[in-house]
Amino acid sequence: MRREHAPALPGGIRLQALTKTYGRVSAVDGVDLEVAVGEFVTVVGPSGSGKSTLLRLIAGLEAPDVGGVWIDGLDMSRVPPHRRSVALVFQDYALYPHLTVVENILFGLRVRRVPRAEARRQAGEAAEQLGLADVLDRYPDQLSGGQRQRVALARALVRAPSAYLLDEPLAGLDAQLRLSTRADLLALHRDLGATTVHVTHDQAEAMTLGDRVVIMAGGRIRQAGPPQEVYDRPADTFVAGFLGSPPMNIVPGGGVLGGGAATRVGVRPEDLRVDDDGPIETTLEAVESLGNETILVTRCADGTRLVARAAPRLGLAAGDPVRLCPDPERIHLFDANSGRRV
Amino acid sequence: MTSPRNGTSTGWGFLAPYGVAVVLLIALPAALNIGYAFTDHTGLTRDPQFVGLDNVRRLTEDTFFLDSVAASLFHVTLSVPLRLLAAVGLGLLLAAPRPGGRWYRTAVYLPTVIPDVALAVLFLWVLNPLYGPLNQLLGLFGHSGFNWLADPVTARVGVVLMLLFPIGEGFVVVLAARRMLDGRLYEAAALEGCGPLGRLRRITLPLLAPVLVLLAVRDTVLTLQVNFVPAYILTDGRPANATLYLPVYIFDQAFEFSGFAYAALISIVLMAITAAIIAAQMLTVRRWRVMR
């Protein structure tokens, strides 16, 4: 293991050349990442991209094959999970089904032999903070998904860790609850100001929660940066296609969007304007009305499919001819071979 | 589609063979057994006469019966916890995937498929004071060994030892139950600094509690009955009635001494003892809040 370049970080999390393979599958492949103290970083990627493994490596539940993890400036390579000062909230919460809410929150405190009265006080505070005071004596199977999620957070809270690691904590919630819990999570982060790494496969969650978004695929970090920057300047075609719904239109260079032969050209649906004088002549294949906006799926004469986002109530129907005009400021060029941004 | 009424009758139809068997093979003999307990039925004649509480009076004065109850209680007290401990211990130890694990699991289950008689004959050799491996093993530690089947206490212990091996069913149940527990709970506990013993005490055993209670109850019922074969082959109830367990005494009375009615009464006592022990177990479970 190479650890000779031990960084002198005052706090936060630092990952250096972190690599983990299972047999022939490389789950995490040479990941370098720094999370500053108090920063909220979201890690997003498709299933199997290695984001959960990354979290488990930070927590110490897995040992890296190569590379190291530093937390608060200390090398954690040989430190067992419970000495790492991190709290992990599992995707399915991993609540102890035979213990009540308060016993679940107290579990870690009891293991660490915190005096009974002090433990009760801390558990009470955490429960109060997360609105669980009324359900302290209930068992996990008597709680709603949202309540279970908050118990898992309360359990993390009483650890008073340096960093919170959240593994898709909103995945089990329905859409409406997810929205409100997202806001709760942000408020909690603002209150605590704690370093947080939040793993999700939901790009909207990643964009709205993170100070910084890390996009992973195939065990590697494809891009890391502030949400708007990552959205506006995707580093490669994967990131361009992964972020945004509908995804960016990416067409071969020299086609309807111009560009050189060795490039691929991308434009986001919202940057394609319906314009009677527009240079791109298309035929409408489908019109998806979302109420507040309309998604136009169009086909060019050369077979290229372009998706545009337009205002609602345009009065268009499938089969209608439509002319589109891309915003020249918002055209993205990628190398045709590597897919990297040019 | 069949109407609900038809569906119900079809259900009863499927249940009928089982129901008939239960009535003919269990309920009816049990009712007859209670009736016979108050007669002078020998098992040989056709016309048993009602004798009131004569058999009960005989029971209260029967020192062999008291020996038999003592032997059975000794056995169940020692055997049930040890069998449970072995099944749970080995089940938990071998639940995790490990190299050669399937061979160990097979080895643990194997004695269960060996017929009781064969296992008992094997234990005649194991417990042999002169050339038995058990005494030779004790000899390695400087112990002179026991005359296992000649001493009342060691004879009882010998039977318990033999019945410590056929624990395959309980073992498989624990194995399956342990494998169904969510691995994330253990990871969450590891993050809290909970060690292996803590995880066993705080997670595994509480979550397995319903299974353990079931196994304890089942083993109590079983243990009070399965000591018949080893006692018959190893000791025939001796020495000094030390292994005259209730099933042995019932068999002796019913089929050797033609005391069918008296045996019927003792079998009712055996059932009452079984029920009392299970009731005590259930009360303990409730008092200790073993289960939610």
Interface residues (C-beta under 8 A of the other chain):
Chain A: A59 G60 L61 P80 P81 H82 R83 V86 A87 L88 F90 D92 A94 Y96 P97 H98 F107 G108 V111 R112 Y139 R155 R159
Chain B: D182 R184 L185 E187 A188 A189 A190 L191 E192 G193 C194 G198 R202 I203 P206 L207 A209 R292
